């Protein structure tokens, strides 16, 4: 008996990401540059993923100092670190069994940290209560999403379980759903209106699922990934009424809630909007909200710390959720510490506050600069159209490719936007992610790149992109 024969058909249905092919090319280019091979560029610019530290953004000093003291407790008793850093490390270690980061924690996470997350949510939402018993810390928000999907998706159901997902959508989320046996029911975000989520499109998508699957949940990403759109209160209210009317579970990815830069945009959580709408909606709509230490100004992707807050779930269902989270023993302790530092940063008057404030303001200034420059430069190039980036970590410009370029891509067995990204990587040394990974509207071509990079790197990226694109359009005109 071979493993291939026993492989789940759901796993077989998961498509291979084009990123893997481009990543191999990128690694080869890096090796060639290391060996001294001459190219039109001296180093590769990798903006494929939303990993700020990988892109050159420096970690926050306060975060790394606290983690260092937790890993090497002798620092707690020294005078080499600020007093508030040592106090925070001491407090975190005291919450660990044996006073060590190497100990297991409770399934839902260290109790004291879970309570502080709950207090953060209450502050964020203007006093809307948050129950610590409804919060689970996980090894990243995607892992928590997988567990909730495990509750919602019945792989043996007939008709199959359906999940309404945005188009375009973060690729890993869709793969997770398909791997569990669900049917992704896409609803299109309106690119012409800045990637707006329109409730009319939700109704259309739900109707399209008839005879194919039984939708049980709606998945929303706010701020958007890859689109950079930030939902308005009015839009969120319409979504909440829709899921209530159609009896759908609401899954909300809110990991970029700290990254909002549109002049007329603000982040408001779905939980807060739901509460403000009052009964019966606030008492009945089932909601799961996800957040992470990987995103935003902290950018600690490798520490793997995220959480989910559950709203209005039946106590009987919560028991099964506890069982699912128990299968992983606990989230990494350093990831849990990172979450604690995310929701409880230094405050005015603390010794670490001036530097922390300076560093976070520098990142915010960098992001605002990059957003403006991307919009200016990309929209000045023929064949490009980029919607304003209101939030999140990515730009997702649209490509209007010449017929000859599309034909060449087909001859090479590539999607047109993959072909463009391949050429951009080879000729300009810029590694971006092709739009087809995110399943935008059929017949449209895009690519995604991270804007959370130092300003000098962004300027060099835009210079290379402009030069490459101008020549590309000439070659295929």
RODO-2510 file (C-alpha; in nm, 4 decimals, decimal comma):
residues 477
     n   res          X          Y          Z
     1     x     0,0000     0,0000     0,0000
     2     x     0,1461     0,3381    -0,1013
     3     x     0,0852     0,6681     0,0707
     4     x    -0,0258     0,8103    -0,2643
     5     x    -0,3141     0,5614    -0,2817
     6     x    -0,4313     0,6652     0,0646
     7     x    -0,3863     1,0400     0,0102
     8     x    -0,7007     1,2380     0,0884
     9     x    -0,8790     1,3541    -0,2285
    10     x    -0,9289     1,6891    -0,0563
    11     x    -0,5531     1,7332    -0,0297
    12     x    -0,5144     1,6302    -0,3940
    13     x    -0,7572     1,9102    -0,4864
    14     x    -0,5239     2,1716    -0,3339
    15     x    -0,3518     2,3464    -0,6231
    16     x     0,0221     2,4044    -0,6366
    17     x     0,1017     2,7683    -0,5652
    18     x     0,2945     2,9463    -0,8401
    19     x     0,5011     3,0956    -0,5583
    20     x     0,6917     2,7666    -0,5316
    21     x     0,8134     2,7904    -0,8919
    22     x     0,9134     3,1553    -0,8553
    23     x     1,0769     3,0886    -0,5166
    24     x     1,3041     2,8286    -0,6755
    25     x     1,4044     3,0837    -0,9382
    26     x     1,4649     3,3441    -0,6688
    27     x     1,6868     3,1077    -0,4692
    28     x     1,8840     3,0258    -0,7825
    29     x     1,9355     3,3956    -0,8538
    30     x     2,0516     3,4568    -0,4958
    31     x     2,3049     3,1758    -0,5291
    32     x     2,4285     3,3087    -0,8632
    33     x     2,4731     3,6556    -0,7138
    34     x     2,6581     3,5057    -0,4188
    35     x     2,8957     3,3331    -0,6571
    36     x     2,9667     3,6622    -0,8317
    37     x     2,7677     3,6114    -1,1508
    38     x     2,7100     3,9431    -1,3255
    39     x     2,3521     4,0639    -1,3479
    40     x     2,1861     4,4042    -1,4027
    41     x     2,1364     4,4219    -1,0241
    42     x     2,3537     4,3449    -0,7234
    43     x     2,0902     4,1972    -0,4946
    44     x     1,7400     4,0554    -0,5077
    45     x     1,4463     4,2555    -0,3686
    46     x     1,2059     4,0060    -0,2109
    47     x     0,8617     4,1562    -0,1487
    48     x     0,6614     3,8428    -0,2167
    49     x     0,5403     3,7865     0,1386
    50     x     0,4210     4,0127     0,4175
    51     x     0,7317     3,9584     0,6293
    52     x     0,8613     4,3032     0,7359
    53     x     1,1823     4,1795     0,9002
    54     x     1,2737     3,9746     0,5948
    55     x     1,2262     4,2893     0,3873
    56     x     1,4594     4,4930     0,6057
    57     x     1,2339     4,6516     0,8700
    58     x     1,4081     4,6428     1,2095
    59     x     1,2392     4,4624     1,5019
    60     x     1,1017     4,6797     1,7819
    61     x     1,3663     4,7191     2,0528
    62     x     1,1259     4,6788     2,3463
    63     x     0,9894     4,3513     2,2088
    64     x     1,3323     4,1994     2,1513
    65     x     1,4657     4,3164     2,4874
    66     x     1,1774     4,1561     2,6773
    67     x     1,2096     3,8321     2,4803
    68     x     1,5858     3,8285     2,5390
    69     x     1,5347     3,8623     2,9134
    70     x     1,2751     3,5850     2,9089
    71     x     1,5143     3,3532     2,7242
    72     x     1,8102     3,4482     2,9450
    73     x     1,6608     3,5308     3,2878
    74     x     1,9961     3,6475     3,4279
    75     x     1,9264     3,9716     3,2388
    76     x     1,6295     4,0359     3,4672
    77     x     1,8666     4,0929     3,7578
    78     x     2,1154     4,3017     3,5615
    79     x     2,1153     4,6733     3,4865
    80     x     2,1768     4,6238     3,1137
    81     x     1,8096     4,6619     3,0261
    82     x     1,5504     4,9304     3,1133
    83     x     1,3564     4,8755     3,4347
    84     x     1,0190     4,8278     3,2612
    85     x     1,1697     4,5656     3,0289
    86     x     1,2985     4,3655     3,3247
    87     x     0,9694     4,4028     3,5096
    88     x     0,7708     4,2808     3,2082
    89     x     1,0027     3,9823     3,1590
    90     x     0,9765     3,8956     3,5263
    91     x     0,5962     3,9142     3,5111
    92     x     0,5798     3,6928     3,2018
    93     x     0,8184     3,4321     3,3423
    94     x     0,6226     3,4236     3,6691
    95     x     0,3172     3,3169     3,4663
    96     x     0,5083     3,0153     3,3270
    97     x     0,5337     2,6853     3,5102
    98     x     0,8842     2,6586     3,6496
    99     x     0,9466     3,0181     3,5489
   100     x     1,0654     2,8978     3,2084
   101     x     0,9649     2,9594     2,8459
   102     x     1,0324     2,5891     2,7906
   103     x     0,7229     2,4796     2,9835
   104     x     0,3872     2,3853     2,8375
   105     x     0,1015     2,6267     2,8998
   106     x    -0,2747     2,5860     2,9218
   107     x    -0,4461     2,4889     2,5948
   108     x    -0,5989     2,8339     2,5402
   109     x    -0,2739     3,0042     2,6355
   110     x    -0,1217     3,1512     2,9507
   111     x    -0,4204     3,2650     3,1557
   112     x    -0,2769     3,6059     3,2458
   113     x    -0,2013     3,6812     2,8789
   114     x    -0,5471     3,5677     2,7660
   115     x    -0,7004     3,8071     3,0208
   116     x    -0,4819     4,0946     2,8975
   117     x    -0,5879     4,0215     2,5380
   118     x    -0,9492     4,0383     2,6571
   119     x    -0,8823     4,3762     2,8215
   120     x    -0,7191     4,5015     2,4996
   121     x    -1,0230     4,3996     2,2946
   122     x    -1,2537     4,5820     2,5380
   123     x    -1,0417     4,8998     2,5115
   124     x    -1,0209     4,8734     2,1330
   125     x    -1,3966     4,8310     2,1000
   126     x    -1,4926     5,1252     2,3183
   127     x    -1,5948     4,9227     2,6219
   128     x    -1,7720     4,6310     2,4513
   129     x    -1,7140     4,3407     2,6951
   130     x    -1,4793     4,0581     2,6025
   131     x    -1,4879     3,7242     2,7835
   132     x    -1,1434     3,5607     2,8286
   133     x    -1,3083     3,2187     2,8090
   134     x    -1,3926     3,2913     2,4441
   135     x    -1,0300     3,3576     2,3452
   136     x    -0,7812     3,0979     2,2238
   137     x    -0,4150     3,1716     2,1564
   138     x    -0,2749     2,9742     1,8635
   139     x     0,0456     2,9294     1,6578
   140     x    -0,0592     3,2086     1,4217
   141     x    -0,4045     3,3221     1,3127
   142     x    -0,4203     3,0797     1,0184
   143     x    -0,3866     2,7849     1,2556
   144     x    -0,6816     2,9165     1,4571
   145     x    -0,8811     2,9610     1,1356
   146     x    -0,8121     2,5979     1,0442
   147     x    -0,9519     2,4820     1,3777
   148     x    -1,2712     2,6824     1,3399
   149     x    -1,3096     2,5518     0,9842
   150     x    -1,2735     2,1993     1,1214
   151     x    -1,5826     2,2680     1,3306
   152     x    -1,7805     2,4147     1,0387
   153     x    -1,6813     2,1836     0,7527
   154     x    -1,8296     1,8348     0,7242
   155     x    -1,6171     1,6608     0,4601
   156     x    -1,8730     1,3793     0,4250
   157     x    -2,1792     1,5996     0,3918
   158     x    -2,3999     1,5925     0,0849
   159     x    -2,4263     1,8489    -0,0532
   160     x    -2,0744     1,9552     0,0412
   161     x    -2,0046     2,2386     0,2851
   162     x    -1,9606     2,5769     0,1197
   163     x    -1,7711     2,8835     0,2395
   164     x    -1,8169     3,2273     0,0844
   165     x    -1,4686     3,3671     0,0226
   166     x    -1,3529     3,6992    -0,1257
   167     x    -1,2122     3,7142    -0,4765
   168     x    -0,9233     3,7996    -0,4661
   169     x    -0,8393     3,6209    -0,1420
   170     x    -0,5294     3,5356     0,0613
   171     x    -0,4149     3,2127    -0,1055
   172     x    -0,3367     3,0087     0,2077
   173     x    -0,6881     3,0554     0,3445
   174     x    -0,8493     2,9149     0,0310
   175     x    -0,6084     2,6206     0,0265
   176     x    -0,6944     2,5411     0,3892
   177     x    -1,0642     2,5369     0,3102
   178     x    -1,0215     2,3104     0,0078
   179     x    -0,7902     2,0791     0,2034
   180     x    -1,0690     2,0230     0,4558
   181     x    -1,3156     1,9307     0,1825
   182     x    -1,5072     2,2573     0,1624
   183     x    -1,6238     2,4294    -0,1551
   184     x    -1,4969     2,7857    -0,1889
   185     x    -1,7849     3,0013    -0,3149
   186     x    -1,6192     3,3209    -0,4448
   187     x    -1,7701     3,6658    -0,4164
   188     x    -1,5990     3,9390    -0,6160
   189     x    -1,4684     4,2551    -0,4548
   190     x    -1,5329     4,5577    -0,6769
   191     x    -1,1920     4,6728    -0,8006
   192     x    -1,3330     4,9815    -0,9716
   193     x    -1,4651     5,0984    -0,6333
   194     x    -1,1359     5,0434    -0,4495
   195     x    -1,2024     4,6709    -0,3884
   196     x    -1,5262     4,7435    -0,2050
   197     x    -1,7288     4,4548    -0,0607
   198     x    -2,0816     4,4930    -0,1975
   199     x    -2,3681     4,3042    -0,0366
   200     x    -2,5394     4,2562    -0,3757
   201     x    -2,2417     4,0432    -0,4766
   202     x    -2,2837     3,8313    -0,1635
   203     x    -2,6414     3,7563    -0,2653
   204     x    -2,5253     3,6631    -0,6165
   205     x    -2,2556     3,4301    -0,4802
   206     x    -2,4983     3,2611    -0,2428
   207     x    -2,7453     3,2013    -0,5279
   208     x    -2,4658     3,0524    -0,7408
   209     x    -2,4039     2,7878    -0,4743
   210     x    -2,7492     2,6324    -0,5129
   211     x    -2,7209     2,2737    -0,6270
   212     x    -2,3442     2,2772    -0,5696
   213     x    -2,2955     2,3059    -0,1943
   214     x    -2,4511     2,4278     0,1281
   215     x    -2,2813     2,7507     0,2421
   216     x    -2,2336     2,7714     0,6188
   217     x    -2,0000     3,0694     0,6619
   218     x    -1,8790     3,3969     0,5150
   219     x    -1,5069     3,4781     0,5242
   220     x    -1,4037     3,8449     0,5280
   221     x    -1,0541     4,0004     0,5362
   222     x    -1,0456     4,3540     0,6788
   223     x    -0,8157     4,5353     0,6111
   224     x    -0,7911     4,3469     0,2846
   225     x    -0,5198     4,1050     0,1754
   226     x    -0,4146     4,1379    -0,1038
   227     x    -0,6375     4,4361    -0,1857
   228     x    -0,5577     4,6925     0,0867
   229     x    -0,9240     4,7931     0,1199
   230     x    -1,0654     4,9014     0,4587
   231     x    -1,4362     4,8461     0,5139
   232     x    -1,6676     5,1239     0,6248
   233     x    -1,9140     5,0844     0,9135
   234     x    -2,2010     5,0921     0,6648
   235     x    -2,0506     4,8058     0,4640
   236     x    -1,9934     4,6012     0,7788
   237     x    -2,3498     4,6573     0,8946
   238     x    -2,4770     4,5306     0,5593
   239     x    -2,2574     4,2208     0,5900
   240     x    -2,3837     4,1505     0,9420
   241     x    -2,7480     4,1785     0,8315
   242     x    -2,6708     3,9464     0,5395
   243     x    -2,5154     3,6699     0,7536
   244     x    -2,7989     3,7009     1,0036
   245     x    -3,0632     3,6706     0,7340
   246     x    -2,8890     3,3759     0,5659
   247     x    -2,7868     3,2111     0,8960
   248     x    -2,4162     3,2098     0,8143
   249     x    -2,1204     3,2007     1,0513
   250     x    -1,8989     3,5120     1,0163
   251     x    -1,5213     3,4548     0,9954
   252     x    -1,3219     3,7801     1,0071
   253     x    -0,9483     3,8099     0,9479
   254     x    -0,8500     4,1373     1,1209
   255     x    -0,4738     4,0850     1,1465
   256     x    -0,3869     4,4175     0,9784
   257     x    -0,6058     4,6249     1,2101
   258     x    -0,3101     4,8448     1,3158
   259     x    -0,2159     4,9221     0,9539
   260     x    -0,4601     5,1828     0,8250
   261     x    -0,3342     5,4877     0,6338
   262     x    -0,6206     5,6090     0,4164
   263     x    -0,7092     5,9677     0,5116
   264     x    -1,0793     5,8819     0,5312
   265     x    -1,0310     5,5242     0,6566
   266     x    -1,0405     5,3817     1,0067
   267     x    -1,0383     5,0302     1,1426
   268     x    -1,3459     4,9274     1,3378
   269     x    -1,3801     4,5661     1,4465
   270     x    -1,6752     4,3582     1,3342
   271     x    -1,7421     4,2743     1,6982
   272     x    -1,7808     4,6424     1,7851
   273     x    -2,0138     4,7086     1,4917
   274     x    -2,2170     4,3999     1,5813
   275     x    -2,2499     4,5185     1,9420
   276     x    -2,3519     4,8702     1,8338
   277     x    -2,6291     4,7259     1,6149
   278     x    -2,7935     4,5851     1,9291
   279     x    -3,0336     4,2910     1,9778
   280     x    -3,1328     4,0644     1,8246
   281     x    -2,8267     4,0779     1,5943
   282     x    -2,5730     4,1374     1,8735
   283     x    -2,7049     3,8324     2,0597
   284     x    -2,7363     3,5887     1,7693
   285     x    -2,4762     3,6423     1,4939
   286     x    -2,1928     3,3909     1,5412
   287     x    -1,8533     3,5505     1,4874
   288     x    -1,4865     3,4487     1,4966
   289     x    -1,2282     3,7302     1,4847
   290     x    -0,8591     3,6583     1,4209
   291     x    -0,5527     3,8672     1,5086
   292     x    -0,1775     3,8038     1,5043
   293     x     0,1625     3,9236     1,6259
   294     x     0,2995     3,8482     1,2788
   295     x     0,1423     4,1527     1,1184
   296     x     0,1315     4,5240     1,1814
   297     x     0,4187     4,7182     1,3349
   298     x     0,5451     4,4206     1,5362
   299     x     0,5950     4,1929     1,2351
   300     x     0,7139     3,8948     1,4402
   301     x     0,6164     3,6368     1,1770
   302     x     0,8523     3,3635     1,2958
   303     x     0,7357     3,3626     1,6584
   304     x     0,3956     3,2194     1,5582
   305     x     0,1528     3,3940     1,7893
   306     x    -0,2112     3,4617     1,7059
   307     x    -0,5516     3,4393     1,8653
   308     x    -0,9188     3,3990     1,7884
   309     x    -1,2075     3,5524     1,9816
   310     x    -1,5416     3,3739     1,9508
   311     x    -1,8745     3,5559     1,9869
   312     x    -2,2240     3,4098     2,0423
   313     x    -2,1222     3,0443     2,0062
   314     x    -2,3258     2,7719     2,1720
   315     x    -2,1503     2,6354     2,4877
   316     x    -2,1817     2,2840     2,3439
   317     x    -1,9820     2,3928     2,0371
   318     x    -1,7204     2,5607     2,2564
   319     x    -1,6452     2,2226     2,4133
   320     x    -1,5489     2,0828     2,0730
   321     x    -1,3373     2,3878     1,9982
   322     x    -1,1477     2,3248     2,3217
   323     x    -1,0873     1,9655     2,2112
   324     x    -0,9500     2,0776     1,8742
   325     x    -0,7143     2,3333     2,0266
   326     x    -0,6006     2,0699     2,2768
   327     x    -0,4537     1,8588     1,9960
   328     x    -0,1613     2,1041     1,9696
   329     x    -0,0906     2,1166     2,3460
   330     x    -0,0293     2,4946     2,3375
   331     x     0,0943     2,7790     2,1189
   332     x     0,4699     2,8595     2,1302
   333     x     0,5398     3,0461     2,4516
   334     x     0,7471     3,3189     2,2837
   335     x     0,4581     3,3746     2,0442
   336     x     0,2269     3,4162     2,3431
   337     x     0,4697     3,6667     2,4947
   338     x     0,4741     3,8584     2,1651
   339     x     0,0952     3,8843     2,1787
   340     x     0,1171     4,0208     2,5320
   341     x     0,3600     4,2887     2,4120
   342     x     0,1340     4,3637     2,1146
   343     x    -0,1743     4,4289     2,3263
   344     x     0,0157     4,5972     2,6126
   345     x     0,2964     4,8107     2,4691
   346     x     0,4940     5,0670     2,6749
   347     x     0,2855     5,3601     2,7978
   348     x     0,3767     5,7287     2,8450
   349     x     0,5990     5,7561     3,1522
   350     x     0,7582     5,4123     3,1048
   351     x     1,1363     5,4174     3,0439
   352     x     1,0949     5,2321     2,7121
   353     x     0,8129     5,4507     2,5830
   354     x     1,0140     5,7233     2,4042
   355     x     1,2123     5,4748     2,1921
   356     x     0,9070     5,2549     2,1305
   357     x     0,7036     5,5564     2,0192
   358     x     0,9863     5,6752     1,7938
   359     x     1,0279     5,3335     1,6289
   360     x     0,6577     5,2740     1,5671
   361     x     0,6162     5,6278     1,4309
   362     x     0,9071     5,5683     1,1927
   363     x     0,7339     5,2547     1,0619
   364     x     0,4045     5,4400     1,0213
   365     x     0,5782     5,7260     0,8376
   366     x     0,7546     5,4720     0,6153
   367     x     0,4249     5,3040     0,5284
   368     x     0,2467     5,6308     0,4477
   369     x     0,5397     5,7312     0,2254
   370     x     0,5437     5,3949     0,0478
   371     x     0,1679     5,3946    -0,0111
   372     x     0,1830     5,7385    -0,1761
   373     x     0,4873     5,6525    -0,3868
   374     x     0,3422     5,3221    -0,5081
   375     x     0,0209     5,4944    -0,6127
   376     x     0,2089     5,7741    -0,7928
   377     x     0,4680     5,5629    -0,9724
   378     x     0,2635     5,2564    -1,0647
   379     x    -0,0267     5,4621    -1,2008
   380     x     0,2141     5,6666    -1,4128
   381     x     0,3191     5,3546    -1,6065
   382     x     0,1247     5,2525    -1,9198
   383     x    -0,0812     4,9378    -1,8772
   384     x    -0,0977     4,9644    -1,4972
   385     x    -0,3793     5,0586    -1,2615
   386     x    -0,3389     5,0471    -0,8825
   387     x    -0,6248     5,1250    -0,6468
   388     x    -0,5406     5,3389    -0,3402
   389     x    -0,4013     5,1266    -0,0563
   390     x    -0,6041     5,2184     0,2529
   391     x    -0,4616     4,9560     0,4880
   392     x    -0,2842     4,6241     0,5210
   393     x     0,0642     4,5398     0,3962
   394     x     0,0264     4,5000     0,0204
   395     x    -0,0338     4,6738    -0,3085
   396     x    -0,2228     4,4758    -0,5742
   397     x    -0,1910     4,6605    -0,9061
   398     x    -0,3724     4,5474    -1,2185
   399     x    -0,1802     4,4700    -1,5367
   400     x    -0,3228     4,5324    -1,8817
   401     x    -0,0920     4,3066    -2,0806
   402     x    -0,0407     4,3292    -2,4591
   403     x    -0,1814     4,0348    -2,6626
   404     x     0,1714     3,9333    -2,7636
   405     x     0,2733     3,8998    -2,3986
   406     x    -0,0336     3,6844    -2,3247
   407     x     0,0437     3,4681    -2,6280
   408     x     0,4080     3,4266    -2,5194
   409     x     0,2958     3,3241    -2,1714
   410     x     0,0648     3,0607    -2,3179
   411     x     0,3471     2,9261    -2,5343
   412     x     0,5602     2,8868    -2,2217
   413     x     0,2755     2,7172    -2,0327
   414     x     0,2366     3,0016    -1,7831
   415     x    -0,0446     3,2213    -1,6636
   416     x     0,0109     3,5714    -1,8097
   417     x     0,0728     3,7344    -1,4716
   418     x     0,3107     3,4516    -1,3736
   419     x     0,5029     3,5175    -1,6954
   420     x     0,5270     3,8876    -1,6096
   421     x     0,6455     3,8121    -1,2555
   422     x     0,8962     3,5598    -1,3889
   423     x     1,0437     3,8161    -1,6272
   424     x     1,0468     4,0836    -1,3538
   425     x     1,2377     3,8436    -1,1296
   426     x     1,4870     3,7370    -1,3955
   427     x     1,5553     4,0756    -1,5537
   428     x     1,5072     4,3206    -1,2661
   429     x     1,5679     4,1089    -0,9567
   430     x     1,2300     4,1903    -0,8017
   431     x     1,0394     3,8992    -0,6462
   432     x     0,6619     3,9589    -0,6331
   433     x     0,3633     3,7248    -0,6140
   434     x     0,1450     3,6685    -0,9245
   435     x    -0,2173     3,7721    -0,8953
   436     x    -0,3552     3,4357    -1,0086
   437     x    -0,2579     3,2985    -0,6648
   438     x    -0,5387     3,5077    -0,5180
   439     x    -0,8010     3,4217    -0,7811
   440     x    -0,9106     3,7677    -0,8966
   441     x    -1,1850     3,8165    -1,1552
   442     x    -1,1332     3,5987    -1,4608
   443     x    -0,9517     3,7721    -1,7447
   444     x    -0,7735     4,0218    -1,5184
   445     x    -0,4049     4,0149    -1,4296
   446     x    -0,2358     4,1479    -1,1158
   447     x     0,0579     4,0987    -0,8868
   448     x     0,0984     4,1532    -0,5132
   449     x     0,3940     4,3042    -0,3329
   450     x     0,4639     4,4010     0,0264
   451     x     0,4805     4,7729     0,1068
   452     x     0,6239     4,7173     0,4574
   453     x     0,9821     4,7783     0,3471
   454     x     1,2333     5,0566     0,4198
   455     x     1,1851     5,3649     0,2019
   456     x     1,5179     5,3245     0,0194
   457     x     1,4302     4,9676    -0,0780
   458     x     1,0864     5,0793    -0,1978
   459     x     1,2425     5,3535    -0,4108
   460     x     1,4839     5,1052    -0,5656
   461     x     1,1979     4,8592    -0,6256
   462     x     0,9920     5,1254    -0,8031
   463     x     1,2931     5,2333    -1,0096
   464     x     1,3556     4,8768    -1,1259
   465     x     0,9852     4,8145    -1,1901
   466     x     0,9523     5,1311    -1,4005
   467     x     1,2578     5,0491    -1,6118
   468     x     1,1566     4,6848    -1,6587
   469     x     0,7922     4,7590    -1,7375
   470     x     0,8758     5,0217    -1,9977
   471     x     1,1009     4,7756    -2,1815
   472     x     0,8526     4,4883    -2,1381
   473     x     0,5724     4,6875    -2,3015
   474     x     0,8030     4,7828    -2,5907
   475     x     0,9110     4,4217    -2,6439
   476     x     0,5535     4,2936    -2,6634
   477     x     0,3760     4,5876    -2,8271
***
